Amino acid sequence: MTLRDRIGPFSPAQATLILIAVTLVLRMIGGAVVGWGTGEAYYLASARQFHLSYFDQPPVSLWTIWATLQLTGSDNLLIIRLPFIVMFAVSTWLVFDIVRRIHSPLGGFFAALIVNACVLFSLSVGSWTQPDAPMVLFWLATIRVLIEIFFGKGAQRPFLYWSLAGLFLGLTFLSKYHAVFLVAGTGLFILANSTQRRWLTHRAPWLALLIALAIFSPVLVWNAQNDWVSFGFQGGRALAESGLRWDGLIRMIWGQLLYMVPWLALPALYVGVRALGAGARGQFPSGAEPGAAALFAYIGWPVVIFFTIVALWSDTQFHFHWQAPGYLMLFMLMGAWAADRDGKAVRAWLFGSAIATLVILSLLVSHAATGWARAVFPGDWEDPTALQLPWTELGEALDELGAFGQGELFVAGTNWIDCGYIDTQVSGRLPLACFGSDPRNLEFNFDRQAHTGWNAYIVAQTPNADRVPNVHSDSFESIEHLGTISIERNGVIELGNIQLYYAQGYRPR
């Protein structure tokens, strides 16, 4: 190994391990000081009870939370987040190992650095309790086996390696429905590459699909028992027709570029185009396994294109992370591409990107924990980090009311977002009901008939204190407004209008 192939005094493998260790510690610090986000709080509430699958996601991430709750008896921020942080640490090594296998150790390190320099991967995927962390882990494990089959010695033991691929593919499906793009992209690669078409008539790949289906079967069983609600919900999000939404498409384009970091995302898209141009048997970048770039592009591009185009007719809101697996494939290619052009400019760009991301995330995390930006930028402005604040004042109010010592009592919210935050304060000490038209997973955690006649504390985030009595008067004998709660950070009210009610005599409708 030449000096040019080293990262200072370290080999690429050593540098990758250092990167993993440093980012692991940083994510643990962030995981300990920043409160639950909207999705995290909701998933925590959903995972209080074990189910074969769940309304809006396959079960692996929620099973992980449930198992952590059972094993530790704690829903502490860091304890619940730690398995997901560790998953991403393993994923970083897999990124290195995959690119090392198809190109070079230096390319592997650059790819690992790029993925960690991406804000979305470093923060959301790498730190939070969401389905993306296990999905990325098993996605990469599947890719690692596939490249051994297509470009290594895996073809010599096809049933073993294809069975491993089926195992990891099944776990990817069990993590997130995005796994369908792994199947589609791999199939496209086999069709396009004449040296790989023999797999179409070989039994081993079909065995892999059967293994994946068997592992995915809990999702199918649960959905069959519940009117296929999960598939209907996700399909409705992607296929809902509401006329052409050019503003939604534009928002999706700039949103994903922002999340992926423009100075990384745009070069990755360029590299992805070059990979398509190289063809199914072409060698790109130079020194890479012939055809590897095409495999990555055939898997990655459909994810990026589909979840971008879908914003043209469906309200995708701010789900800019849906393209993440596609960019992951292109980022790995970009690591190999950067290694081909290794020099001072390339290293300045990549290390500068990592430092920029570290600075950005440090500012965000520290402000989310302390609110320091309020003093630097005074005024009445909406702070997005307020969504990470714990509703501690609600927990204190319920405790003062003696709620946690009463029998035949439950706590209720009026939408899935509020219910997640409420759950972080109730912590499983009382049953949690989620009323309203969109309870999602939480509908399956509360048996309404079994709580007939019970009393409840109802929590709703609304400026109209009469809304809950007006909407839910038929469900209770009486509803009394107890007061309004505000959520503060360092003496500044960040969230207001959290209304608390006491309702007697539940009558499920």
JORAGI-V302186 format. One record per residue. N is the residue number from 0. RES is the residue in one small letter. PSI is psi in whole degrees, -180 to 180 (none if undefined). Layout:
# JORAGI-V302186
N_RES_PSI + N_RES_PSI
This chain:
# JORAGI-V302186
0_m_126 + 1_t_165 + 2_l_-32 + 3_r_-28 + 4_d_4 + 5_r_161 + 6_i_91 + 7_g_-128 + 8_p_2 + 9_f_149 + 10_s_162 + 11_p_-37 + 12_a_-44 + 13_q_-42 + 14_a_-37 + 15_t_-42 + 16_l_-38 + 17_i_-44 + 18_l_-45 + 19_i_-44 + 20_a_-45 + 21_v_-48 + 22_t_-31 + 23_l_-46 + 24_v_-45 + 25_l_-41 + 26_r_-33 + 27_m_-39 + 28_i_-48 + 29_g_-39 + 30_g_-22 + 31_a_-24 + 32_v_-17 + 33_v_134 + 34_g_176 + 35_w_137 + 36_g_174 + 37_t_-52 + 38_g_-41 + 39_e_-47 + 40_a_-40 + 41_y_-43 + 42_y_-38 + 43_l_-46 + 44_a_-41 + 45_s_-37 + 46_a_1 + 47_r_-28 + 48_q_142 + 49_f_132 + 50_h_159 + 51_l_-35 + 52_s_-174 + 53_y_166 + 54_f_-51 + 55_d_2 + 56_q_151 + 57_p_170 + 58_p_-10 + 59_v_-46 + 60_s_-40 + 61_l_-35 + 62_w_-39 + 63_t_-44 + 64_i_-46 + 65_w_-45 + 66_a_-39 + 67_t_-41 + 68_l_-43 + 69_q_-41 + 70_l_-35 + 71_t_-22 + 72_g_19 + 73_s_144 + 74_d_33 + 75_n_143 + 76_l_-58 + 77_l_-38 + 78_i_-44 + 79_i_-36 + 80_r_-24 + 81_l_-45 + 82_p_-35 + 83_f_-36 + 84_i_-43 + 85_v_-39 + 86_m_-43 + 87_f_-32 + 88_a_-44 + 89_v_-40 + 90_s_-39 + 91_t_-42 + 92_w_-39 + 93_l_-39 + 94_v_-49 + 95_f_-47 + 96_d_-38 + 97_i_-49 + 98_v_-33 + 99_r_-39 + 100_r_-39 + 101_i_-14 + 102_h_-76 + 103_s_158 + 104_p_-38 + 105_l_-43 + 106_g_-37 + 107_g_-43 + 108_f_-45 + 109_f_-40 + 110_a_-44 + 111_a_-39 + 112_l_-43 + 113_i_-46 + 114_v_-40 + 115_n_-20 + 116_a_-11 + 117_c_126 + 118_v_-44 + 119_l_-49 + 120_f_-42 + 121_s_-37 + 122_l_-65 + 123_s_-54 + 124_v_-40 + 125_g_-14 + 126_s_-24 + 127_w_157 + 128_t_81 + 129_q_166 + 130_p_-16 + 131_d_-34 + 132_a_-52 + 133_p_-34 + 134_m_-46 + 135_v_-41 + 136_l_-52 + 137_f_-29 + 138_w_-50 + 139_l_-38 + 140_a_-38 + 141_t_-46 + 142_i_-41 + 143_r_-40 + 144_v_-40 + 145_l_-41 + 146_i_-26 + 147_e_-34 + 148_i_-47 + 149_f_-30 + 150_f_4 + 151_g_-146 + 152_k_3 + 153_g_-30 + 154_a_-19 + 155_q_-21 + 156_r_67 + 157_p_-41 + 158_f_-37 + 159_l_-51 + 160_y_-39 + 161_w_-31 + 162_s_-40 + 163_l_-42 + 164_a_-41 + 165_g_-39 + 166_l_-52 + 167_f_-34 + 168_l_-43 + 169_g_-41 + 170_l_-32 + 171_t_-46 + 172_f_-37 + 173_l_-10 + 174_s_-44 + 175_k_147 + 176_y_-11 + 177_h_-19 + 178_a_-20 + 179_v_-28 + 180_f_-27 + 181_l_-44 + 182_v_-48 + 183_a_-45 + 184_g_-40 + 185_t_-42 + 186_g_-40 + 187_l_-40 + 188_f_-43 + 189_i_-40 + 190_l_-38 + 191_a_-24 + 192_n_112 + 193_s_-27 + 194_t_-11 + 195_q_-4 + 196_r_-18 + 197_r_-23 + 198_w_-19 + 199_l_-31 + 200_t_4 + 201_h_146 + 202_r_-25 + 203_a_-47 + 204_p_-36 + 205_w_-33 + 206_l_-40 + 207_a_-43 + 208_l_-37 + 209_l_-41 + 210_i_-45 + 211_a_-42 + 212_l_-41 + 213_a_-42 + 214_i_-34 + 215_f_-9 + 216_s_-32 + 217_p_-35 + 218_v_-41 + 219_l_-42 + 220_v_-48 + 221_w_-44 + 222_n_-39 + 223_a_-34 + 224_q_-16 + 225_n_40 + 226_d_30 + 227_w_38 + 228_v_-35 + 229_s_-45 + 230_f_-38 + 231_g_-40 + 232_f_-50 + 233_q_-39 + 234_g_-38 + 235_g_-34 + 236_r_-38 + 237_a_-27 + 238_l_0 + 239_a_134 + 240_e_125 + 241_s_31 + 242_g_167 + 243_l_132 + 244_r_80 + 245_w_-33 + 246_d_-36 + 247_g_-38 + 248_l_-45 + 249_i_-42 + 250_r_-40 + 251_m_-37 + 252_i_-53 + 253_w_-29 + 254_g_-45 + 255_q_-36 + 256_l_-39 + 257_l_-45 + 258_y_-38 + 259_m_-7 + 260_v_112 + 261_p_-41 + 262_w_-4 + 263_l_-41 + 264_a_-45 + 265_l_-46 + 266_p_-34 + 267_a_-41 + 268_l_-39 + 269_y_-46 + 270_v_-38 + 271_g_-38 + 272_v_-43 + 273_r_-38 + 274_a_-41 + 275_l_-41 + 276_g_-27 + 277_a_-22 + 278_g_169 + 279_a_-20 + 280_r_9 + 281_g_162 + 282_q_108 + 283_f_133 + 284_p_176 + 285_s_136 + 286_g_-11 + 287_a_161 + 288_e_128 + 289_p_125 + 290_g_-15 + 291_a_-40 + 292_a_-38 + 293_a_-42 + 294_l_-46 + 295_f_-42 + 296_a_-41 + 297_y_-29 + 298_i_-40 + 299_g_-45 + 300_w_-44 + 301_p_-35 + 302_v_-48 + 303_v_-47 + 304_i_-48 + 305_f_-51 + 306_f_-8 + 307_t_-48 + 308_i_-34 + 309_v_-24 + 310_a_-12 + 311_l_-26 + 312_w_-7 + 313_s_146 + 314_d_92 + 315_t_-2 + 316_q_-123 + 317_f_38 + 318_h_64 + 319_f_-6 + 320_h_-7 + 321_w_-27 + 322_q_-1 + 323_a_-47 + 324_p_-33 + 325_g_-46 + 326_y_-32 + 327_l_-45 + 328_m_-42 + 329_l_-34 + 330_f_-38 + 331_m_-41 + 332_l_-39 + 333_m_-31 + 334_g_-44 + 335_a_-42 + 336_w_-42 + 337_a_-37 + 338_a_-33 + 339_d_-29 + 340_r_22 + 341_d_131 + 342_g_-176 + 343_k_-40 + 344_a_-43 + 345_v_-45 + 346_r_-37 + 347_a_-41 + 348_w_-49 + 349_l_-47 + 350_f_-35 + 351_g_-38 + 352_s_-43 + 353_a_-41 + 354_i_-41 + 355_a_-43 + 356_t_-41 + 357_l_-43 + 358_v_-47 + 359_i_-48 + 360_l_-34 + 361_s_-42 + 362_l_-44 + 363_l_-47 + 364_v_-44 + 365_s_-38 + 366_h_-41 + 367_a_-34 + 368_a_-33 + 369_t_-25 + 370_g_23 + 371_w_-28 + 372_a_-20 + 373_r_-36 + 374_a_-34 + 375_v_-37 + 376_f_77 + 377_p_159 + 378_g_173 + 379_d_90 + 380_w_148 + 381_e_124 + 382_d_113 + 383_p_-25 + 384_t_-8 + 385_a_-22 + 386_l_-15 + 387_q_1 + 388_l_137 + 389_p_145 + 390_w_57 + 391_t_-39 + 392_e_-33 + 393_l_-45 + 394_g_-41 + 395_e_-40 + 396_a_-44 + 397_l_-38 + 398_d_-42 + 399_e_-31 + 400_l_-4 + 401_g_25 + 402_a_-35 + 403_f_1 + 404_g_3 + 405_q_149 + 406_g_162 + 407_e_54 + 408_l_140 + 409_f_168 + 410_v_143 + 411_a_145 + 412_g_176 + 413_t_2 + 414_n_163 + 415_w_-30 + 416_i_-53 + 417_d_-39 + 418_c_-35 + 419_g_-47 + 420_y_-37 + 421_i_-42 + 422_d_-37 + 423_t_-23 + 424_q_-31 + 425_v_-35 + 426_s_37 + 427_g_5 + 428_r_-21 + 429_l_155 + 430_p_147 + 431_l_122 + 432_a_147 + 433_c_103 + 434_f_178 + 435_g_180 + 436_s_-9 + 437_d_66 + 438_p_-19 + 439_r_-133 + 440_n_-33 + 441_l_-16 + 442_e_-30 + 443_f_-1 + 444_n_-5 + 445_f_118 + 446_d_105 + 447_r_-43 + 448_q_-33 + 449_a_-14 + 450_h_20 + 451_t_132 + 452_g_-9 + 453_w_160 + 454_n_165 + 455_a_148 + 456_y_124 + 457_i_135 + 458_v_131 + 459_a_134 + 460_q_99 + 461_t_144 + 462_p_-14 + 463_n_103 + 464_a_-18 + 465_d_-6 + 466_r_-46 + 467_v_-49 + 468_p_-37 + 469_n_-40 + 470_v_-37 + 471_h_16 + 472_s_-31 + 473_d_-14 + 474_s_-8 + 475_f_155 + 476_e_-35 + 477_s_151 + 478_i_125 + 479_e_129 + 480_h_122 + 481_l_-24 + 482_g_178 + 483_t_135 + 484_i_140 + 485_s_145 + 486_i_124 + 487_e_156 + 488_r_115 + 489_n_44 + 490_g_-2 + 491_v_128 + 492_i_116 + 493_e_-33 + 494_l_128 + 495_g_-174 + 496_n_34 + 497_i_108 + 498_q_140 + 499_l_132 + 500_y_155 + 501_y_122 + 502_a_141 + 503_q_146 + 504_g_72 + 505_y_132 + 506_r_94 + 507_p_139 + 508_r_none
